[in-house]
């Protein structure tokens, strides 16, 4: 994975990330509630791709002791500020999920949500990240990974995403913001480049920002196999219709029969 380019993508997006939601605060609460229903009460949780804090803040609101890390220093810093603004405790740091700066067995649960893991473009890198998540989990600790519904998307290989509209209410540009993506599939049929368009009103014109990154469309069986190789048991997928979370979730437990996988 070209880590610096992914970090740059999210550094550039950090100030505007909330604009991809129609109502970010409502999404924080909804996603936090859905994840909370799967995690033991009062858990020590690591959100290892916390972004600007959507899931991390949602879980903190539900009483969990949350730590957030992200490859983007600007995103992680904003997550901490947003938590403070809501009078919550959220310790954050910039870190690569393949090299987590925590001791073995530190957390009860690890969350890697919002299609973050597929920024890793090889099996070796995905295995490295999952192995690190396993290492920092206590035996029997829970893993929650969400991705886009790639089994379906691999069949369809769409060229774009639907337009998302955010209504601005807190600044001079009260006309809204529009976000959509164009997808350019690689010849291997699995990886795709994204052009992330964000349009915001500027007087009678529109200001356009385009940011670019790459993903690997990891199907569910393939990701489940990689989780097994990294030392996770009780692996299963929970779909949005049953969890209320907006993406499919791989739910697994850290193996209790041995130490961290290598």
Residue pairs with C-beta under 8 A, 6 or more apart in sequence:
1 119
1 120
1 121
1 122
1 125
2 214
3 71
3 96
5 213
5 214
6 71
6 72
6 119
6 213
7 71
7 72
7 73
9 72
9 196
9 211
9 212
9 213
10 17
10 51
10 70
10 71
10 72
10 74
10 75
11 72
11 73
11 74
11 75
12 209
12 211
13 75
13 196
13 211
14 52
14 72
14 74
14 75
14 77
14 78
15 74
15 78
16 177
16 198
16 200
16 209
17 51
17 52
17 75
17 78
18 24
18 52
18 166
19 166
19 168
19 177
19 179
19 198
19 200
20 164
20 166
20 179
20 198
21 27
21 164
21 166
22 164
22 165
22 166
22 167
23 166
24 54
24 166
27 54
28 53
28 54
28 57
28 58
28 61
29 58
29 61
30 58
30 244
31 54
31 55
31 58
31 113
31 245
31 246
32 55
32 57
32 58
32 59
32 60
32 61
32 62
33 58
33 62
33 244
34 243
34 244
34 245
35 55
35 58
35 59
35 111
35 113
35 144
35 245
36 58
36 59
36 62
36 64
37 243
37 244
38 142
38 144
38 238
38 243
38 249
38 251
39 45
39 59
39 64
39 108
39 109
39 142
39 144
40 108
40 109
40 142
41 63
42 63
42 64
42 65
43 64
43 65
43 107
43 108
43 109
43 142
44 64
44 65
44 67
44 106
44 107
44 108
44 109
45 56
45 59
45 64
45 65
45 66
45 67
45 107
45 108
45 109
45 110
45 111
46 66
46 67
46 68
46 69
46 100
46 102
46 106
46 107
46 109
46 110
46 111
46 133
46 136
47 55
47 56
47 59
47 66
47 67
47 68
47 69
47 110
47 111
47 112
47 113
48 69
48 70
48 95
48 97
48 100
48 110
48 111
48 112
48 129
48 132
48 133
49 69
49 70
49 71
49 97
49 111
49 112
49 113
49 114
49 116
49 117
50 56
50 68
50 69
50 70
50 75
50 76
50 79
50 92
51 70
51 72
51 75
51 79
51 114
51 116
52 75
52 78
52 79
52 82
53 68
53 78
53 79
53 80
53 82
53 83
53 90
53 92
54 113
54 114
55 111
55 113
55 114
56 66
56 68
56 79
56 83
56 90
56 92
56 111
57 66
57 79
57 82
57 83
57 86
57 88
57 90
59 66
59 111
60 66
60 83
60 88
60 89
60 90
61 86
61 88
64 109
65 89
66 90
67 90
67 91
67 92
67 93
67 102
67 107
68 76
68 79
68 80
68 90
68 91
68 92
68 93
69 76
69 92
69 93
69 94
69 95
69 97
69 100
69 101
70 76
70 79
70 92
70 94
70 95
71 94
71 95
71 96
71 97
72 94
73 94
76 92
76 93
76 94
77 92
79 90
79 92
80 90
80 91
80 92
83 89
83 90
84 90
93 101
95 101
97 112
97 116
97 117
97 129
97 132
97 133
98 120
98 125
98 128
98 129
98 132
99 132
100 132
100 133
100 135
100 136
102 136
103 136
104 135
104 136
104 259
104 260
105 136
105 137
105 138
105 139
105 141
106 136
106 138
107 136
107 137
107 138
107 141
108 137
108 138
108 141
108 142
109 137
109 141
109 142
109 143
109 144
110 133
110 136
110 137
110 141
110 142
110 143
110 144
111 144
111 145
112 129
112 133
112 143
112 144
112 145
112 146
113 144
113 145
113 146
113 247
114 146
114 247
115 146
115 147
115 148
115 215
115 247
117 126
117 129
117 145
117 147
117 218
117 223
118 147
118 148
118 150
118 215
118 216
118 217
118 218
119 213
119 214
119 215
119 216
120 126
120 129
120 216
121 191
121 214
121 216
122 216
123 226
126 216
126 218
126 223
126 226
127 226
127 229
127 230
130 143
130 226
130 227
130 229
130 230
130 232
131 230
131 231
131 260
131 261
131 262
133 143
133 230
134 143
134 230
134 231
134 232
134 254
134 255
134 260
134 261
135 260
135 261
137 143
137 254
138 254
139 254
139 255
139 256
140 253
140 254
140 256
141 253
141 254
142 251
142 252
142 253
142 254
143 227
143 232
143 250
143 251
143 252
143 253
143 254
144 249
144 250
144 251
145 223
145 227
145 249
145 250
146 245
146 246
146 247
146 248
146 249
146 250
147 218
147 223
147 247
147 248
147 250
148 217
148 247
148 248
149 247
149 248
150 217
150 218
150 219
150 220
151 219
151 220
153 217
154 189
154 190
154 217
154 219
157 183
157 185
157 189
157 192
158 183
159 182
159 183
159 184
160 180
160 181
160 182
160 183
161 180
161 181
161 183
162 180
163 178
163 179
163 180
164 178
164 179
164 180
165 176
165 177
165 178
165 179
166 176
166 177
166 178
166 179
167 176
168 174
168 175
168 176
168 177
168 200
173 200
173 201
173 202
175 201
176 201
177 198
177 199
177 200
177 201
178 197
178 198
178 199
178 200
179 196
179 197
179 198
179 199
180 197
181 194
181 195
181 196
181 197
182 194
182 195
182 197
183 192
183 193
183 194
184 192
184 193
184 194
184 195
185 191
185 192
186 192
186 193
190 216
190 217
191 214
191 215
191 216
191 217
192 214
192 215
192 217
193 212
193 213
193 214
194 212
194 213
194 214
194 215
195 210
195 211
195 212
196 210
196 211
196 212
196 213
197 208
197 209
197 210
198 208
198 209
198 210
198 211
199 206
199 207
199 208
199 209
200 206
200 207
200 209
201 207
218 226
220 237
220 248
220 250
223 250
224 235
224 237
224 250
227 235
227 250
227 252
228 235
229 261
230 261
231 254
231 255
231 258
231 260
231 261
232 252
232 253
232 254
232 255
233 252
233 253
233 254
233 255
233 256
234 251
234 252
234 253
235 250
235 251
235 252
236 250
236 251
236 252
237 248
237 249
237 250
237 251
238 245
238 248
238 249
238 251
239 248
239 249
240 246
240 247
240 248
243 249
255 261
